Amino acid sequence: MDLAHLPRLGVGISSEPGSVASGGIDARTLDPALVHFLEYGADVARGLDEHVRGWAASGRPTTYHFLDLNLEDPDDLDAEWVARTRALATDIGAAWLCGDAGLWHIGPRDRGHQLLLPPILTDESADACGDTVLALSEATGLVVLPENPPGDVYVGPLHLLDYFARVADRSGGGLLLDCAHLAIFQRLRGLSPLTALDGFPLDRVIELHVAGGAEIEVEGLSLIDDSHGTEPLPDTWAIFEHVLARAPNLRAIVFECEKNVPGETLAGFARLNAAFPSA
Amino acid sequence: MKPHLLTQAALVRMLYDPSFAQSVRAQPRAVLPELPVALADELGRIDPRALRRDVHRRERTLGELCKELPCATTLAVMEAKSVRVLLDFYASEHFHAAITDGHALVLALGAYLEGVLAEGTLRSPHVAAVLAVELGSARARRDVARAAPGKLAREAGVEPLDVPSGTLATLRVVEQHRFRLALLPAWSVASDPPALLLPPLGALQPVCAVSIDGDVSLVEIERPLHAVLVSLPQPRTRNAVLDEATLRLGGDRAAAEAALDELLADELVAAFVG
């Protein structure tokens, strides 16, 4: 995968099919000095919506985030899905593909099968994930960035960062590090926010995600809800600041906040732009 | 299947079936012999509260599945007077096998309800009749093209059914009832919901579900056409199809041949060059 020639996209916002129609932020109304690109998360069943089509038609950059590929299962990468995903990404001129490397659907892509679980943190799973990333990249001609997913339960002996380091070794490609998801993992394992980052290939990090989270209790069990609010947790900011200073190939940062009131997102966008100024 | 995928399947079963999760906690290696012991033990150590974090997961998934079996599940709950009859799906062999084997959950839910009917927990002939149609339609939507040189095959999405007369009328009545309930959701907690009067059911009648791009049409068909279609559960030679269809039609081979020719002309059956 040719990572060196990837464009620097700056700071972007996330979006999903129908999010604007259901009251979410229309990225076209945000200050273009603060929001430079749109990351569109979709599955082939829902495809593109008018919001992302309009954004792309104006010539502004996009990335395509798939929500329907189980990266740790190479058999999930069927030719029809590849063709349809490539077409969607091409239609909006996506700079690359990305997506959580976990379980997006149980068995077939079918009604009622959707969910999101993190990968099983074993060497074998990481190798399978790396193989799928490489195969998808070769099949589409696009760079593919696997993302560390959120979860309430992580199973397997590896640390999440060691898992994705192995994925990158296997694929030879880049990574998308979600700072909020990593904060969730560290908290669940009782670790400090920066644990294991010293052994993580930060030079492979092409994209970062930042999002608000909420501390919740479930029957007395403390968990973090990946709420995508406008206030990232201090742990998330700590991870972000640490990685930003050590990721020489970083090209893009997404503030996942499209379901909020636009005015309440401005502080977050301002902070991200200050940390990662557009060229 | 690789151990990590087996582990994912086991975790999904734990998320949806609390009794299964409890069994895993009690005896992980015995309940999950297909897993490496370290992963089975780790699943057994999961805090059950974390599995219950998404409190609507079971209902949300079931709601999605019921969209394809709307009338059958409505009538099932009416008869059982409880949604428990649907939620118990998650504890059934049908659910666990679908997760482990990677099959469609809608079809598994339908098979589970067929089992509930067979064991007598549900007894309504209307549930059985409507389920046959809705499950047949679900199968038709998921049908894939079959091709075999020198043989005949049903076109993808063509599903012959044998249901009592009055079944399609029952479907319409239940759909209208569901529409009326949706107009005033507060009815769901009332003790005086609108009455649902179901039409009578009669003798078996041949019906065909035809799916085109996921949209299913239900049509009443003549008995000879049905006889030919049910004689094609998989690709077969013309003679084999006609032999079985002739038997089903009481020895009337001419009727079977005419029906087969009609189905070929209507492109409901395909003939592959040998």
HADDOCK unambig.tbl for C-alpha pairs under 7 A between the chains (distance, minus, plus):
assign (segid A and resid 106 and name CA) (segid B and resid 99 and name CA) 6.65 0.50 0.50
assign (segid A and resid 106 and name CA) (segid B and resid 102 and name CA) 6.93 0.50 0.50
assign (segid A and resid 107 and name CA) (segid B and resid 99 and name CA) 6.60 0.50 0.50
assign (segid A and resid 107 and name CA) (segid B and resid 102 and name CA) 3.97 0.50 0.50
assign (segid A and resid 107 and name CA) (segid B and resid 103 and name CA) 6.17 0.50 0.50
assign (segid A and resid 108 and name CA) (segid B and resid 102 and name CA) 6.31 0.50 0.50
assign (segid A and resid 108 and name CA) (segid B and resid 103 and name CA) 6.75 0.50 0.50
assign (segid A and resid 108 and name CA) (segid B and resid 104 and name CA) 6.69 0.50 0.50
assign (segid A and resid 110 and name CA) (segid B and resid 104 and name CA) 6.61 0.50 0.50
assign (segid A and resid 111 and name CA) (segid B and resid 64 and name CA) 6.42 0.50 0.50
assign (segid A and resid 111 and name CA) (segid B and resid 65 and name CA) 6.46 0.50 0.50
assign (segid A and resid 112 and name CA) (segid B and resid 61 and name CA) 5.11 0.50 0.50
assign (segid A and resid 112 and name CA) (segid B and resid 64 and name CA) 5.17 0.50 0.50
assign (segid A and resid 112 and name CA) (segid B and resid 65 and name CA) 5.70 0.50 0.50
assign (segid A and resid 120 and name CA) (segid B and resid 4 and name CA) 5.74 0.50 0.50
assign (segid A and resid 120 and name CA) (segid B and resid 8 and name CA) 6.99 0.50 0.50
assign (segid A and resid 125 and name CA) (segid B and resid 4 and name CA) 5.94 0.50 0.50
assign (segid A and resid 152 and name CA) (segid B and resid 50 and name CA) 5.93 0.50 0.50
assign (segid A and resid 153 and name CA) (segid B and resid 50 and name CA) 6.71 0.50 0.50
assign (segid A and resid 155 and name CA) (segid B and resid 42 and name CA) 6.78 0.50 0.50
assign (segid A and resid 156 and name CA) (segid B and resid 39 and name CA) 6.57 0.50 0.50
assign (segid A and resid 218 and name CA) (segid B and resid 49 and name CA) 6.40 0.50 0.50
assign (segid A and resid 218 and name CA) (segid B and resid 53 and name CA) 6.20 0.50 0.50
assign (segid A and resid 219 and name CA) (segid B and resid 49 and name CA) 6.55 0.50 0.50
assign (segid A and resid 221 and name CA) (segid B and resid 49 and name CA) 6.75 0.50 0.50
